[in-house]
Amino acid sequence: MDNNNTKTSTAIILANLKAQFQVDLTAYKQAVADYMEVLQNGDNPCESYTSSSVGLSQACYNKIWKAQGCTAQPQDVNSPYPKTLTIDGLVNDSYLWATINDDVHRQGCYGTSTTFTPPTSPTYPNSNPYILIGVGTDGNLWSSRGLGELWQQVNDNSQGLVRSVCTGIDGNTIYGTNSNNNMIYKTSWDAPSWAFFNTGGGLFKGVAACPDGTLLGVGLDNVLYQIRSDGSYSSVQTGENEIGVAVGLDGSVFVCNGNGDVYKKNSYQNLQNQGWQGVGSCCVSAMTIAPDGTFIGIGTDSQLYTKDSYTDLTTGWKGPYPASCCVRGITTVSTPPTTKLVSTRSQTYWGSGQAGSQSVYTNVTTVDDCAALCSSTTGCSGATFNPTDHGQPMCWLRSGDADIGPGLYNDYSIVPEPKKYLEIMKSINAKLNDGNQQIMDITNGAQGEFEGISNQSSHNQHELTKNYRVLENERKKIDEMLKKYEALEESQVDTELSTNQNYYSFILLSIITVAIGFILYYFFSASSKPTSIFPIIQQGGTKRSGFLVFAVILIFLFILFIKSGKLLQ
């Protein structure tokens, strides 16, 4: 009995573990879905698209639609017409829906609302897809959040000595040349210090990054040089009079000469074997190609001008842009994704080091303010905030990466939203691993026991099935026997009824026959005696006596006939 109880208890534990495993697995799948959605959409679901992108997500289309002021639900972005439009095409189409004042467009954009606030110009979801990094005419590094935005001086050690810049293939490193024609670099555009890039004494006045990580430099002799990662370099012997160079996303090379004319070669590889193609784009002194393909040039007036795509420079220049003066070198850096910071109570985040100029900020009164401070601080990867437990609000800005940890009840961890879901995934994954290990341990430990139970159960089931089939056949046989028995019994009853009926008929007729015989006998005897004192003369007596005997014989034969069942059956 105890052994059976143990088996039952083990089976129940195993069933509960498997049920909990399925619950945790469902939660894990949901956490993965949430994590992927945050990664794909973020605060700006359109930030991964360029102006020429097609096949946009519904989330991006919804943002574009609402940005134009429309309040009704937009159509499916995968419908035949929208799916063919670029991001700019969807902006313009949505803008038309918001501004055309007929009933169809009003209802399509604003629904049943009677309040309309049409925009005065289209609103683009990626207004600033990249940061502009410029070398001012003062020799310092400046940054701008986009075309037409104000320049802000970068706080570094440029000291008025920078001459040209380009962005490395990693999208972060900034290479440049200084007024002494040395190659310099720093790890990011807002890093505080420049360092020398050792080219073994080579002198360059312009530089551009190639897709394979090498650099193209413009030497003091106005010839292009290939500069490798170890600092070695070699002339590509193009024989042109270059003063500026840029490399396209596809590896095509653009140069400008002293007259401000732009020329192109299709690839940075084997430049010696290609001829320059005039693209008729005058007049620039420096240029760069933005991450979205925009061709940006510095005019002879030190202001910025653009063409929509470096692949087609036959189009006209746009610009000059407001506030774009005054620069002599230009490059771009992709705008970092705007990741939302989220807070969780009773948790902390300490990263691997301090971010910002203070170890703790006490002038921050809310968790939202602490998150905002982290977002605006270079290198801040997260924070911990506590409003009350230390006598005053405290906000710790942290750099680097680390796991989210436990904290006081009033502690708040502040981390990027993707990290929050990643931590949830890690926690559930640990539970899944633990649950799976427990299931494996119990199953392995009770394998023989459960196999015996399983085998016995299988044997019993086989026997029960076999017995059922036998019993089912027997039942059918019994049913047939019962039917035959019922028919035989019914026939026997009928026979007994018939026999009883014949038997009683025979008795009755026998009595009648005896009675008739007695009467006849009596009649015969009486007829031979005198009935008066006077003598009677007898006549024909022999003939009557024969008739009576014949009648008796007939009656007897009649009785035998009835007895044989010929008449009463």
Phi, psi and omega in degrees: 000316179298321179297319178294321178295320179297316179298317180296316180297317179297318179297321180293316179300315180297319179295320179295319178297318179294322178295317178294325178299318179294322177296314180295324180294320177297317178297322180295316179298322178292320178296321177296317179298317178297318181297315181294323180295319178296318180296320185283324187259310183058203177283333179235098182293354181259358191292342180273358181257150172261176183295338181259005182291144172238173181069044184286159176283160178295325180297320178293317179298319178301319179295316179299314182300312181290329180296335178275357178102358181288139182248343177282166180286130178287165179286171179295127182294342179268007174295157187310317183282307183300324186292346179269351186271146172284175179297322177292324178297318178293324177298312182294320179295316178295323178297321177295318177300326183281338188249334177289132192259020174277167186298321182300311182288323178299312181290323179295325182269316188251358180067226182273000181293145178255003178257119183240132176230074182297140178288158179271344177204157180296146176251122183262138185291330179248069183297325182231077182289349180209159175263135176272131175244115184241150171262113182291162177295351176269000179083008178255164180268134181231154178231152177218140183283004177159169179299130181089354178271158181291147175280142174231132182290136178280135182276086178218191184259036180299321175055030176073020186251356185281142183244317180213161180216157169209164180259133179293167183295339179282354178082357182241312185296137177250122174257152179201177171234150178252182184291345175267008178065024173273149173280131179229164178203163168211159192288338177204164185296331182259010175296148188283341188225142171271153174230158179279138173260111189289109177251019177066029177097358179293144182243130185222149179244356177208157183206150175211151182262138178260159183300335181271006178095349176282169180240151169251123180247146174264113181285171177296342177270010179062030177243148179280142177232144172269124181247122182268169187296335179274003179094350177288156183210162178206147180286143175262003169053052178277338176070019181259171182254068186278146171237343179213153183216148175213151180238131181283171180297333180266007179092000177290150186245134178238138176227157172236145182257187183295341179271358181085008178278147182253134177233161186222145164235148190287339182210147176285349178268141180055046181300330182297334185265010181239153176259151179283141178248123174288130182249005172063037181243083178262144014220120184229152177251343176200160184202164173205166178240121185286164180301335179267008177093357179295134177267119184245127179234152175260120180286173178294349177265008179067023177247166186267139175227154181224157165234147191300325183211137178291346181280347178217095182265013177280347179284167182282161177284145170254137180126185003289152181275146178302145175062018183272351179277143010223123185228157176236354175217151186210142169209177181225155174227133181302139177294126180295145178304138178276096184269129181286135175266136181234153182244150178224129184287152178066022176227160179228158174223121184244355178055214178238357181187182182275145171241147181085179186273349183237150177288328177209143179253124182254357180265011179257120191260343182229161179294327178293322178293323178296318178296319179296321179296321178296317182298328184266000182256124180300131176085359180280120181256353180169180183203166171234136182229138174221121187276338192225329194290348182245022177085345178199159178297140179226133180233114179259115177270133186234152177244174179074196184229147177193169177283155171286133183243172178288159181209187174292166182301323183267004174284149176228124170276138179237111184220162173301144183305318177301323180294324178301311181290330176295320177294321176298316178300317180297319180296314181292323178299320178297319177296320179297316179297318180295315178297319179296322179294318178299317179298317180295318180297314181294318181296316180292320181292329182249023186299312181297319181298313182287330176294320178297316178297317181296316181295316179297319178298318179296319179296315180298320180296320179296316180295318179298319178297318179297313180298321180299315180297318178297313181296326179293320177294319178296321180299319179296318179297317179299319178300316178296318179296320179296320179297315179296320179297317180297319178294318179294318180296320179294320178294321181294321179297317180297321181294317179296321178297317181294318180295315179298320180296316180294322181297313181292327177295320179297316180300314182296315181292326177297317179298317180297320181296315179299318181296317180294318179299318179297319180295316181295318179298317180297316180297318181295318181293321183292328183287346181265357179257153177287143180254001177211179181279352179263137178293144181244141181269121183279140179220127176068030183293326183295323179295318178296318182298319177295324180295319182293319179298319180296322180294319179297317180298316179299317179298320181293318177297323179297320179295317179298322179296317178296319182297327180283356175082010182290331184256320188266352183293000000 
